[in-house]
Amino acid sequence: MSKQAPAPWKRQLLAGSLLGVALTALAGCAYWNLWDGDPAASLPDSGKWVVLPMRSFVSRDDIAVEGMQLCTVRQCGYDAAIERFTVKGRDAAIWERALTEPRQLAALVGKPYPKSVLPKPEVSAEPFTAGKWTGIQFAMTGGKKAHHFNSFVVGERNQNGTTFVVVIAAHEDIAKKLVLEATQ
C-alpha cells in the first residue's frame, strides 16, 4: 500500500491555515494588553471583585484606562463599580473644570431626553475632597422604577495628566468608603 501525497491545493490550504493561526496568535500576544484587565484599586474583599477589560473599548489616545472593577450583591453584599483612568493634554483641564462646577454638571446629567415619557430624574451634586483628590459627589434617582445610585468622581493632577477615580454604588456609605480606599 502506498500513501499518496496530498493534492497541491490541500497543501496550500493547510499551509495557509497554519500561517493564519500563527499570525492570529502573534497578533493576540501584541494586543493582549488591551483585553487583559487590571484592578482599578486595592479594595476590600478584592478576590470577589471582577476585573473588566475596559482598555479595549477606549479608542482615544488622550485617555488611558488603568482599570475597572465590578462587584455584585451576590459576591460582596452590595452592587458597586470603580474605574481609574488618566486623561492627558487639554482634555484633562476640561475634565478638571467640569468637576469644579457640580451644579452645572448636575443640570446637564439630569436633563431628560426630549422624547422620554419618564419623569425628570432627581440629581444632586456637591463638591467632595479626599486628601489631594478633588471632585464631586453625585446622587441620582430616576427611571421607570425610580432607581437610586451614588457616585463619586475625583481627580488628582500628576506628571502624566490627571488621574480620575469614579465609584458608583447604590448606597452612599459604601460609595464613600470605596472612594476613600481607592484614593489612598
Secondary structure by P-SEA (a helix, b strand, c coil): cccccccaaaaaaaaaaaaaaaaaaaaaaaaccccbbbbcccccccccbbbbccccccccccccccbbbbbccccccccbbbbbbccccaaaaaaaaaaacaaaaaaaaacccccccccbbbbbbbbbbcccbbbbbbbbbbccccccbbbbbbbbbccccbbbbbbbcccaaaaaaaaaaaac
